[in-house]
Amino acid sequence: MAAKLKKGDKVVVLAGKDKGKQGEIATVMPAKGKAIVEGVNVALRHAKPTQGEQGGRKPVAMPIDLSNLAIVDKNGKATRVGFRMDGDKKVRFAKTTGDVI
């Protein structure tokens, strides 16, 4: 199945502790059905000091399930993603506005 959400897409969180927050997808893990969104689902991880970095508690964005994310259309609202043929190319489009993503 084609990926509906891709790296660089602006998304909004639909469920969970960060519901309503928006961010950009940094990484997508299709096998696990998860994505890492910048500034969303942040946890503190403890790091030992290394030669190049100082140790301490570092904020790290954790993966969030793809089902809890929706792409943001040009109006700033959450929308579903559809596919259609545009000439010879298969393109993604926003279901609310019909615009190509």
N, C-alpha and C positions, 0 to 999 in steps of 0.2 A: 504494500500500500504506500502511496506517496506521502511524504512528510507534509503535514499541514502547517507546522511551525518550524521555522528555520533560524539559524544563527543570525543575529542582527535585527530580528523582528521586535517591535515594541509591543509588549503584552501587558495585560492586567490580570491580577490574581482574583479568582472567583470564590475560593473557599480557603479556610484555614486562618491562622493567626495574622497573616498579612493581607487579608481580604481587602480589595480596593486599591492596593499599591500597584504602581506601574514601574516597569523597568524594561531593559533590553536583554534579550537572550544572549548569554555568553557562550554556552555549550549546550548541545542537544545529545541525549543518549537514547537513540531509538530502540535499542535492544531492551533497555530497562523501562522505557516509557517515561523518562524524566528529563528535565532541563534545569540548567543553572541560570538564574536571572539575577543580574547585578542589583544589589541593594535589597533583595527579597529573601526571606527565610535565612537570616544571618545568625550564625552560632559562634560562640567564642571557643577557639581552640588554643590549647597551651602548646607553646613551642620552646624547645631548648635553644639556648644561644649557640650560634655557630660562628665560624670565623668571619663570615661576611655580614651576619645579621644579629640583631639584639633579640633576646628571648622575651617571653611574656605571653599575655593573652591577646590573640589576634582574631579579629572578626573575619569569618569565612562564610561565603554564600553556599548554602547546602542545596542539593537537588530538590526540586518540587515536581510533583506529578503533572504530566501534560494535560490530564483531564481537568486540572484546577487552573489552567491558563486559557486566556482568550486573546486573540490579536486585537489591537486597537485600530479603528478606522480613522479616516481623516477628521471626523467630528469629535474624536476622543472617546467614543463609546466602544464597548466590547462587541465583537462580531464573530460570527462563525466563518469558516473558510470553505469555499467551494472550488471546483476545478471546471474549466471549460477549454475548448479548443479555440485558439486565436490564430486563424490561418493554419499553419502546420505545427504550431507550438502549443503545448499544454500549459496553461497559466493558472495561477491562483487568483481568486477574486473574493472580495468582501461581500457576504450575503446581504448585509443591510443596505449598502450603497450600490453594489454591482461594479465597483471600481477594481481594476487589476492591482494586485499587491506587488 
